[in-house]
Amino acid sequence: MKGEPLITLDKISVRLFDKLYLQNISWQIGTHEQWAIVGPNGSGKTTLAKALFGGVPVVRGSVYGPSTGMQSVGYVSPELFRELFEREELEASFRDFSGRIHEMTTARDVVVRGVRNSGYPENEVQDRVHRVADKIGIEGILDRDICALSMGELCKVIIARSLMKDPALLILDEPFNGLDDGSRIALAETLDSLIQSGVCVVLITHRFEEILPRISHVLYMKDGEICAIGPKENVLRVVEMKDGRKDEARTFFPSKGYVSPVLEKEGIQRAEDLSQEDGRILIDMRNVTVRYGETVVLDAFNWRVRDGENWAILGENGAGKSTILKLILGDNLQSYSNEVFVFGRKKGDGVSIWEIKRQIGVVSTELQARYRKDVLAFDVVCSGFHDSIGLYQSCSAEQEKTAIRWMKTVGIEDLAGHAFEQLSYGQRKLTLIARAMVKSPVLLFLDEPCDGLDMANRDKILEIIDYIGCHTHTTLVYITHHENEIVPCITNSLTLHRGKIIESEENRRI
């Protein structure tokens, strides 16, 4: 039953910066319909969703709801991570200036912001917090410092914040990014419960397998146009016929020794062209323990990485995977109170953070969320030479050539002159991979590198990662929740659970 329309887009066009997008687009969401928006990176999915609640300027056509007026809309997207980090950095600077260094922002504080200035009495606000937290499964982390939360836990906190006003329409832009299998299942069950309670959901995803069972309709976009729209089964059948594939059945595993024609043509350095001591210890973590109050994130953790090894790290949200990266980079101060050796030097023994970072490339959801907005994509890539957020030093002609070569390698050379903020989530990810590789790092950390990527770009990134692991002297540390995305170049793996290694495997190379 379609029922009264909840929201209608009538022949709209959207202006972003100096360009028109989504020209002459029409779409109607019925009160009893649940929608998924699918399509490749840069197709306009997020822009279309934002048009539903005024998140982008609609310069032509109309957006309207039922006769009773537009109902409340909740919105959850990767952009909110960046806003959260920016705000926390600002508040942390205020605390340092005023001497309030022991204060912190908790998950509860973030959730409460969902109804700030709403006029609700405090006891009702807290009742709402606990009701929503129970639905999302975050009761146990409400009073934890958000800096101690994993990206998956932060995602749940942001979803909880959006639910505080009991929205009639909930827009979820790639909500499963960064979540482990258990968390994805739990979130899907939560969303299913919300749909049953009467909340209308619009889900944006690149993975067909993430389309919830109760989704009734699908809208497929490409190049800023709606290419297919209607009941779920009909649209997915059309997309599979047009693209000649089924997304959830596709897995990419290049064979051992495979050389990408693109990479080969672009002259990316191969292992035989390099000289480096084989088998030296790059990372040595001895009996490392990290805790926040009563919460133990890493518990007597021991790990050693040698040159020539490529590691995969698996584990549920909060297992400690991202904490390992922060300790190695010096972004977690507890690295200095533990036995953490990087390139043979103990953290805190005179070696600077920047000296370490010059030899390490990083691609992570957190870095993507922190990256400043007003930077051209080309400058973002060039900033990899200086390990900066933004470009404050000029690059040599040779460095610029290398940056262009890597942008071409990952397929974004035509985006060089675009503002980083204008790029889609997946295009930003590709830009950051090029940024990480321009300096030919000794170590490359990849924290969920395929999150937010459509199938074609996932295939491309996995091909590039496998090539780097097989044919360069860059050692990989690949953090993921998707075991089917672990490429053949991976030689070793470990699985974490509550800060402890529960499984370790060597010689996985195919």
Secondary structure as the mmCIF struct_conf table of DSSP 4:
data_model
#
loop_
_struct_conf.conf_type_id
_struct_conf.id
_struct_conf.beg_label_comp_id
_struct_conf.beg_label_asym_id
_struct_conf.beg_label_seq_id
_struct_conf.end_label_comp_id
_struct_conf.end_label_asym_id
_struct_conf.end_label_seq_id
BEND BEND1 GLU A 4 GLU A 4
STRN STRN1 PRO A 5 LEU A 16
TURN_TY1_P TURN_TY1_P1 PHE A 17 ASP A 18
STRN STRN2 LYS A 19 GLY A 30
TURN_TY1_P TURN_TY1_P2 THR A 31 HIS A 32
STRN STRN3 TRP A 35 VAL A 38
TURN_TY1_P TURN_TY1_P3 ASN A 41 GLY A 42
BEND BEND2 SER A 43 GLY A 44
HELX_RH_AL_P HELX_RH_AL_P1 LYS A 45 ALA A 51
TURN_TY1_P TURN_TY1_P4 LEU A 52 GLY A 54
BEND BEND3 GLY A 55 VAL A 56
STRN STRN4 VAL A 58 TYR A 64
TURN_TY1_P TURN_TY1_P5 SER A 67 THR A 68
HELX_LH_PP_P HELX_LH_PP_P1 MET A 70 SER A 72
STRN STRN5 VAL A 73 VAL A 76
TURN_TY1_P TURN_TY1_P6 PRO A 78 PRO A 78
HELX_RH_AL_P HELX_RH_AL_P2 GLU A 79 SER A 98
TURN_TY1_P TURN_TY1_P7 GLY A 99 GLY A 99
TURN_TY1_P TURN_TY1_P8 ILE A 101 HIS A 102
STRN STRN6 THR A 106 THR A 106
HELX_RH_AL_P HELX_RH_AL_P3 ALA A 107 VAL A 112
HELX_RH_3T_P HELX_RH_3T_P1 ARG A 113 VAL A 115
TURN_TY1_P TURN_TY1_P9 ARG A 116 ASN A 117
BEND BEND4 SER A 118 SER A 118
HELX_RH_AL_P HELX_RH_AL_P4 GLU A 122 ILE A 136
TURN_TY1_P TURN_TY1_P10 GLY A 137 GLY A 137
HELX_RH_3T_P HELX_RH_3T_P2 GLU A 139 ILE A 141
TURN_TY1_P TURN_TY1_P11 LEU A 142 ASP A 143
BEND BEND5 ARG A 144 ARG A 144
STRN STRN7 ASP A 145 ASP A 145
HELX_RH_3T_P HELX_RH_3T_P3 ILE A 146 ALA A 148
BEND BEND6 LEU A 149 LEU A 149
HELX_RH_AL_P HELX_RH_AL_P5 MET A 151 LEU A 163
TURN_TY1_P TURN_TY1_P12 MET A 164 LYS A 165
BEND BEND7 ALA A 168 ALA A 168
STRN STRN8 LEU A 169 ASP A 173
BEND BEND8 GLU A 174 GLU A 174
TURN_TY1_P TURN_TY1_P13 PRO A 175 GLY A 178
HELX_RH_AL_P HELX_RH_AL_P6 ASP A 181 GLN A 196
TURN_TY1_P TURN_TY1_P14 SER A 197 GLY A 198
STRN STRN9 CYS A 200 ILE A 204
BEND BEND9 HIS A 206 HIS A 206
HELX_RH_3T_P HELX_RH_3T_P4 PHE A 208 GLU A 210
BEND BEND10 ILE A 211 ILE A 211
TURN_TY1_P TURN_TY1_P15 PRO A 213 ARG A 214
STRN STRN10 HIS A 217 LYS A 222
TURN_TY1_P TURN_TY1_P16 ASP A 223 GLY A 224
STRN STRN11 GLU A 225 PRO A 231
HELX_RH_AL_P HELX_RH_AL_P7 LYS A 232 ASP A 243
TURN_TY1_P TURN_TY1_P17 GLY A 244 GLY A 244
BEND BEND11 ARG A 245 ARG A 245
HELX_RH_3T_P HELX_RH_3T_P5 ASP A 247 ALA A 249
HELX_LH_PP_P HELX_LH_PP_P2 PRO A 254 SER A 255
TURN_TY1_P TURN_TY1_P18 LYS A 256 GLY A 257
HELX_RH_AL_P HELX_RH_AL_P8 PRO A 261 GLU A 266
TURN_TY1_P TURN_TY1_P19 GLY A 267 GLY A 267
HELX_LH_PP_P HELX_LH_PP_P3 ILE A 268 ARG A 270
HELX_RH_3T_P HELX_RH_3T_P6 ALA A 271 ASP A 273
TURN_TY1_P TURN_TY1_P20 ASP A 278 GLY A 279
STRN STRN12 ILE A 281 TYR A 292
TURN_TY1_P TURN_TY1_P21 GLY A 293 GLU A 294
STRN STRN13 THR A 295 ARG A 306
TURN_TY1_P TURN_TY1_P22 ASP A 307 GLY A 308
STRN STRN14 TRP A 311 GLY A 315
TURN_TY1_P TURN_TY1_P23 ASN A 317 GLY A 318
BEND BEND12 ALA A 319 GLY A 320
HELX_RH_AL_P HELX_RH_AL_P9 LYS A 321 LEU A 329
TURN_TY1_P TURN_TY1_P24 GLY A 330 GLY A 330
BEND BEND13 ASN A 332 ASN A 332
HELX_RH_3T_P HELX_RH_3T_P7 LEU A 333 SER A 337
BEND BEND14 ASN A 338 ASN A 338
STRN STRN15 GLU A 339 VAL A 342
TURN_TY1_P TURN_TY1_P25 PHE A 343 GLY A 344
STRN STRN16 ARG A 345 LYS A 346
TURN_TY1_P TURN_TY1_P26 LYS A 347 GLY A 348
BEND BEND15 ASP A 349 GLY A 350
HELX_RH_AL_P HELX_RH_AL_P10 ILE A 353 LYS A 357
TURN_TY1_P TURN_TY1_P27 ARG A 358 GLN A 359
STRN STRN17 ILE A 360 VAL A 363
HELX_RH_AL_P HELX_RH_AL_P11 THR A 365 ARG A 370
BEND BEND16 TYR A 371 TYR A 371
BEND BEND17 LYS A 373 ASP A 374
STRN STRN18 LEU A 376 LEU A 376
HELX_RH_AL_P HELX_RH_AL_P12 ALA A 377 CYS A 382
HELX_RH_3T_P HELX_RH_3T_P8 SER A 383 PHE A 385
TURN_TY1_P TURN_TY1_P28 HIS A 386 ASP A 387
BEND BEND18 ILE A 389 GLY A 390
BEND BEND19 GLN A 393 GLN A 393
HELX_RH_AL_P HELX_RH_AL_P13 ALA A 397 THR A 409
TURN_TY1_P TURN_TY1_P29 VAL A 410 GLY A 411
HELX_RH_3T_P HELX_RH_3T_P9 GLU A 413 LEU A 415
TURN_TY1_P TURN_TY1_P30 ALA A 416 GLY A 417
BEND BEND20 HIS A 418 HIS A 418
STRN STRN19 ALA A 419 ALA A 419
HELX_RH_3T_P HELX_RH_3T_P10 PHE A 420 GLN A 422
BEND BEND21 LEU A 423 LEU A 423
HELX_RH_AL_P HELX_RH_AL_P14 TYR A 425 MET A 437
TURN_TY1_P TURN_TY1_P31 VAL A 438 LYS A 439
BEND BEND22 VAL A 442 VAL A 442
STRN STRN20 LEU A 443 ASP A 447
BEND BEND23 GLU A 448 GLU A 448
TURN_TY1_P TURN_TY1_P32 PRO A 449 GLY A 452
HELX_RH_AL_P HELX_RH_AL_P15 MET A 455 HIS A 471
BEND BEND24 THR A 472 HIS A 473
HELX_LH_PP_P HELX_LH_PP_P4 THR A 474 THR A 474
STRN STRN21 THR A 475 ILE A 479
BEND BEND25 HIS A 481 HIS A 481
HELX_RH_3T_P HELX_RH_3T_P11 GLU A 483 GLU A 485
TURN_TY1_P TURN_TY1_P33 PRO A 488 CYS A 489
STRN STRN22 ASN A 492 HIS A 497
TURN_TY1_P TURN_TY1_P34 ARG A 498 GLY A 499
STRN STRN23 LYS A 500 GLU A 505
#
